[in-house]
Amino acid sequence: MMDQCALGWILASVVGAAALYFLFGKKNCGASNERRRESLKNIATTNGECKPSNSDGDIIIVGAGVAGSALAYTLAKDGRRVHVIERDLTEPDRIVGELLQPGGYLKLTELGLEDCVDDIDAQRVYGYALFKDGKDTRLSYPLEKFHSDVSGRSFHNGRFIQRMRQKAATLPNVRLVQGTVTSLLEKNGTIKGVQYKNKSGQETTAYAPLTIVCDGCFSNLRRTLCNPKVDVPSCFVGLVLENCDLPYANHGHVILADPSPILFYPISSTEIRCLVDVPGQKVPSISNGEMANYLKNVVAPQIPPQLYDSFIAAIDKGNIRTMPNRSMPADPYPTPGALLMGDAFNMRHPLTGGGMTVALSDIVVLRDLLKPLRDLNDAPSLCKYLEAFYTLRKVPFTRSFVHHRIRLERKCVRLASII
């Protein structure tokens, strides 16, 4: 089953890779002393003795987005005492993180979180449709061997995150608080906890034998734990189309347009998300009308006719959003007492559609890895387990890709027929 879990993610990656190709051109605790010295600028050194490490729980999680919330529930369910610190506990309002691939849904089920896509008007997704120059083809996820409930899911990102936060908070050994973490606390080369401002603005500290940083793509802590090489090749312009039907129901749609791809997928029973990829880091101005003109004159003529009127109506409604598309390879500094996960650790271009799937898969790996280690205060053993995580997380998808190469090649032939 492990080999098959990633099929949907791989197919999405193939589609994303094709879109990216179309768009862009048809390590061990011994990191270098210089890099470590630079990274330590964001770490506060503790003075004197630390509090007993069990005073704030077994694990501190920084951030309660998709990765942080799922991780809190998973580790608490295994009996760990988890302290989660999230900058803003109101419902997020994002234009990405809205499409979970089938492999991600399988991981969600494995973690016992599958009900978090219930009661949020989530839509099933069975594959992708690709369009170019008036031609189109449909690529379905290879789900024949799975239970009928297995498919992709698309939804409002904020609703999904709130459901996971609520479920994590139902466990008595989860403490979820609002606060802004300003630094990691380090003593003798080991992370001992965090310093943060609580909701009232008061500086406070929290200690635990393990701190996991999941504070997202704009992380202010990652530089202490990895060598971040963030690339911003393009930006997404987001719109919501209302009360219209996609050409292929329950499918993501990728239009290989000029100068770059356009995405459509349902996020509720009455709404379709449109994401227009704009190359570079500068987009037309929304305030002076340049963006509306760009969308109407450059983008609109290239979208499927069934969506044209709703697309124009969404532009005229004026709720146009933008965000940079970031990518960052994983390049960690294995650090005693701390770990990076989610977008704080590794970002893929959103066109690949695999970010949430990878984060959930990483949580499964970490859960299984830590199960034999009942006492996280055993610092030498914990350090070895944390170093092993960075290697073990790479294995499942690599193996899956090899085993299913033939099936993917067949799909690539179909895809290539319209590119």
ABEGO torsion letter per residue (X at the ends): XAAAAAAAAAAAAAAAAAAAAAAAGXXEAABBAAAAAAAAAABBBBBEBBBBAAAAEABBBBEBBAAAAAAAAAAAAAGBBBBBBBABABBBBBABGABBBAAAAAAAAAAGAAAAABGAGBBBBAEBBBBBGGBBBBBBBBAAABBAABBBBBBBAAAAAAAAAAAAAABAABBBBBBBBABBBBBGGBBAEBBBBBAAGBBBBBBBABBBBAAEAABAAAAAABBBBBBBABBBBBBBBBGBBBABBGBBBBBBBOABBBBBBBABAABBBBBBBBBEABBBBAAAGAAAAAAAAAAAAABBAAAAAAAAAAAAAGBBBBBBBBBBBBBBBBBBGBBBBEAAABBBBAAAGAAAAAAAAAAAAAAAAAAABABAABAAAAAAAAAAAAAAAAAAAAAAAAAAAAAAAAAAAAAAAAX
